[in-house]
Structure formats: structure tokens, C-alpha cells
Amino acid sequence: MNATDWIGFVGVFQILIAYTLNVSGRLNNNSLTFILLNLFGAVLACLASVLMKYMPFILLEGVWSMVSLIALIKRNH
């Protein structure tokens, strides 16, 4: 695996951890941990997609990053 693969793997792993913890009832979707796992995971996955020049996932992860950032901003206000 190269650096791009590792960046993408870490990002997707963070998103999956957030999802698993949320579905199992261990993390609320408004918790700071959930939001940050999604935000940083999506940013890393988006970065990997940019490095691979794969537009569908750049769009997906870019939007996921923005939604997570908005959730973080709303949570802090």
C-alpha cells in the first residue's frame, strides 16, 4: 500500500468507527466524538480521492466533510 491508500484507509476507518458506535448506541450523533470522527475521516478520504483523481468520491467525501463541519459549528453555538 502507498501513502494515498493509507490516508484513505485511515479516513474510511474513522467514518466506519463513528457509524458503528452510533448504530450500537455508544455514541450519539450530536456528540463531539461522532462529529469529529466523521469530519476528519471524510477529510482524509476526500484527500485520498483527490490524490487518486476519483471525482465521485471527491464529491461524496467533500459533501460529507461540509455536513460534518456544519454539524460541528451548530453544536458549538
N, C-alpha and C positions, 0 to 999 in steps of 0.2 A: 504494500500500500504506500502511496505517496502522500505528501503533505495535504493536498487537496482532499484526498479520501479521508484522512484523519480529521480534518476540520469538519467535513460533512458528517462523519460518524459521530463525533462529539456533539454536534448540534442536534442531530436527529435523536441521539440517545437522551439528551436533556428534554426534548419535547415528549418523547415516549415515557420518560420517568414522570413528568408532570401529569400526563394523561393517565397513566396507571395509578398514581397516587390519588388523583381526583376521582376516578371511577371507583376505586376501592374505599373511598370515603375518608382517606387520610389527609387530604388537602382540599380546602375549599377553593373554588375558582376565583374568589376575591382575595385569597391570601397572597402576601408579598412573595413567598417562595414560589407559588404556582405561576404568578405573573413573570417573575424574573427567569425561571426555568424556560418558559415559553419565549420570552424576549431574547435571551442570549442564545437559546437553541436555534430560534428562527434566524437570527442574525448570522450565526455560524453556518447554518445550512444554506442561507442565501449567498454568503461569501463563497462557499464551495461551488454553488451553482454558477456564480459569476465566473469563477476561475475555470469552470468546465464549459462556459458559454452555453448553458442549457436554459433557454428562455422560459419554458413552462414553470420550472421550479424557481427561477428568479422571481417571477410574478407571484407564485404561491407563497414563498418564504418572505418576500418583500411585504406583501399584504399582511402576513402573519406577524411580522415584526411591527408593522404600524399599528395593528389592532392591539398587540401586547403593550406597545408604548402608550397608546391612548388609555388602556386599562390602568397602567401604572400612574399616569397623570391624574386620571379621575380618582384613583384610590387615595392619592395624596392631597386631594382638595376637599 
